[in-house]
Structure formats: C-alpha cells, structure tokens
Amino acid sequence: MSAAPRARSVSLGGGAYALAGGLLWIEPTASLVVADLHLGYEEAIGGALPLWSLDESVAALERARAAYDARELVLLGDVVHGVRLSDGATARVRATMQRLREQCTLTIVAGNHEGRTRGAGLLGDCVEEIERAGMLLHHGDRPRLSGARHVIGHLHPSVALGGEQSVPAFLVAPELIVLPAATPYSRGLNVLSRDCRTAIGAYGARSSSTHVIAATAAQCYPFGSIASLARATRALRFAP
C-alpha cells in the first residue's frame, strides 16, 4: 500500500484503491464498488421515518461515479435492509436502481439482507459473485478460501474512537479486502475485536498482515496493521 498520512485514495495493489467515503475503485475495469447501503433502513425499523438516507447515499455514489468516470457501479450486497417494503418505499428503491442504470452498468451482488429472493422483484437482476481484475467480489456472508483475493462487505469494520464514536474502515490483506459499510446507521465491527480476527481468518488473513484504513467522507487514514494498532492502543492505555 502507498499513501501519505492522509489522502483521498490509497493504493491497495492490483489496480484497487480505497477511496474517501468508503468506496473501492478498481482501475483496470473502471469499476466503483460500494457495500452495505442498507437502503430502506428507516422504514424497516420504524415504518414512519422518512427515507432520507436513500437520497443522501445515492447522491454520494453519483458524485463519485462522475468524478472517476466509472463504467460500472457494483453494489456489493445488503443493498436494502430488507425486501419487504411499503409500496411507496419499493417504488423509490426501484426508481433509484433505474436511475443508476441510466448512468453506467449497474451490477448488484446479493447479500444476506436480500433474503431468499436475492432481491428479485425489488432490485432487478442480482448475482452471487463476480470477478474483476483477478479479484473475487461477493458479499462475504458465506466465507470460503480460494486462490483469488476476495473483496467483500458484510463485516462493517470500524475503528473505535471511544464512547459511542467510531469511523468506518477498510481492512486490507494479501488475501482479502473488506469494504466499510456505506449505511450511516452502523457503528460497525471493531477492527481490534476477536470477532473481527475470526472473520478475516476465515479467508486466511492474519492480523499481522491485515492493514486498517479509516475512511471519512473526505480522507483516508492508514493506521498500519491490526496487530500494530492493537499494540499502540495497549501502550496508550497503560501509559503513565
């Protein structure tokens, strides 16, 4: 990986770049990838709440697509929080997918929140996995080992800042790239937790060779490996 202490993008090798805003850019195929949008979350948990995050999330995607002149937009699973939506919310999600299809090739990878229907009838055609630039892209809810580098979402990795505060983060290893969740509603999975180490271990990735890149809306911040971040955190905790 190469980057300044903070940057708009960080090279992950193989033509892949972590971008501010938690997006992944795959340069050889001009593909822009986003994971875990969870559109319709407000309705799924409350019914009466406005779907404000849908417009905000999609507007950010459209700005990034235009900035990078992406030929393809990949939605890497959990595009919606659930497939059972009201007629009004269903119409808005369908219209949003159509709007994105009019701008570039839209590839939708099914996630666990797409359920048994895999998004059929709501999102249009979905696939289980795709290959781009030698990397295998899938949601990540069904981990497995293979010779390819995996690109997944699902885990919602984040760097805990203390209290209730956290920032979304990429996890990057030779075997694996994990995208942060695009939803504004998730605190995420602490990258220093045992659950996180177990999850990346399913792909053969180790904490000593898995790097953390925090991603705000404006910048990426490389933190080194999970193991080195854990050591630094322990040192700060017990410093006099």
Number of C-alpha atoms within 10 A of each C-alpha: 13 12 14 11 10 17 17 18 24 23 14 20 13 13 14 23 20 28 25 22 24 26 23 26 26 22 16 12 14 19 25 25 27 24 29 27 23 25 25 27 23 18 18 18 10 9 14 9 12 13 16 12 18 21 14 11 16 17 12 12 19 15 11 18 22 12 9 13 14 21 15 20 23 18 23 30 32 28 27 26 23 18 23 15 18 13 8 8 18 17 12 16 20 14 14 16 16 14 14 17 14 10 16 16 14 21 20 26 24 29 30 19 20 23 15 11 12 23 25 14 11 19 21 13 14 19 15 14 19 16 13 15 15 14 19 17 24 26 26 22 16 10 15 10 12 11 9 14 20 24 25 26 27 24 24 24 29 28 23 18 10 7 6 7 10 18 18 29 32 30 29 25 25 16 21 22 25 24 31 31 30 21 23 14 12 17 18 20 22 21 26 19 12 10 13 19 17 14 15 22 16 13 18 15 20 19 22 13 17 23 26 28 30 25 28 16 13 13 19 25 21 21 16 16 20 23 18 17 19 15 12 11 13 11 11 10 9 7 7 5
